[in-house]
Amino acid sequence: MSHDQLVINQAALAEAYSAMRTIIGEFDDADANAAAISVACGEGRLAESVRQFASDWDDRREKMTATIENAAALIEAVGEAFKDVEGQLVQALTEPQGTPVAAGSAGRGGAV
């Protein structure tokens, strides 16, 4: 690859965004998942340990969720910005740029 090119892998951006949304979903569901797991444990002390572990991580999960949501929004914005720039570049390169000036009719003080 040449060093004078900027290549944005839109598929990789979309994959990263999707993965971050999945992580956020898991964090959002953590308490419910812990409750379900604790019920499945059957043994009282183990079930309480599972619930307590999930509860102890609430504040940290909230902070991590906010950070991941911010990163996901930035990734989405970068992807959209590069799509827009690419569209503008394609349009600029493919659309006619006005009527060409006939040779000798401009630049010599004559009427156009």
N, C-alpha and C positions, 0 to 999 in steps of 0.2 A: 504494500500500500504506500502510496506517495504521501509525503509529509505536508503537502499543500492542499489536502482534502479534509473536509469535516464529514464524518460518516456517523449518522445517528441511527442506531438499531431500534426502530419503533417496536419491533416484536419483543425485544429485551426490556424496553421501558414498560410495555403493557404487561409483561410477565411479572416484573418487579412490583408494579402497581397492584396486580391481582394478588400476589403473595402477601403484600402488606395488608390488603383488605381482609384476606383470610386470617392473618394473625390478629387483626383487630377484632374480628368476629369471635375468634377463640378466646381472647381476653374478655370480651363482653359476656361470653357464656361461661366463664370460669366458675363463678359461684354456683350456677345451676348444675354444671358438670360435676363439681365437687359434691353437691348435695346428692346427686344420683349415684355417684361412686360410693359415698358414705353409706347410703342405704344398701347398696350391693355388698358392702363389706360384712354386714351382719354383726360383727363383734363391736360392742359399744365404744371401747377405748380407741380402737382403730378408726371407727367411723368419726369420732370426735376429732381425732388427729387430722384426718383429711379435711374436715370442715374448718378447723382452726388454721391449718396451713393455707387454705384458700383465702380465709379472712385476713390473715397476716399480710398477704400479698396485695390486698386491695389498693392501698395507696400507691404502691410501686407500679402496679398494673395500670392505674389511671395515668400516672406520669408517662409510662412507656407508651400507652395508647395515644396520648396527645402528641408525643414525639413522632410516632409512626404515622399518625394521621397527617401531621405536617409534612413529613417526608413524602407520603403518598400524593398529597396535593401538589407538592413541588414537582414530582415526577410527572404527574398529569399535565401540569402547566408547561413543562419543558417539551413534552411530546406534542402538545397542541401548538406551541410557539414554532417548533420546527416544521410541523405540517403546514402552518400558515406561511412561513417563509418559503418553504419548498413550492407551495402553490403559487406564490407571487413570482418566484423565479421562473417557474415553468411558463406562467402567463407572459412574463416579460420577454422570454426567449421565443415564444411561439406566436404571439400576436403581432400583426404588422404595426410598425411604428410611424404611422402617418404616410403621406404621399412623398415619394422621393422628389427632390428638386432637380429639374432638368439641367444638364451641363451648360454652363455659360449664362444662366439666367439670374443667378444670384451672386452677390459679392462684388459687383462692378458698378453699383449705383443705379442699375437699370430697374425698371418695374418688374415685379414678380407676377 
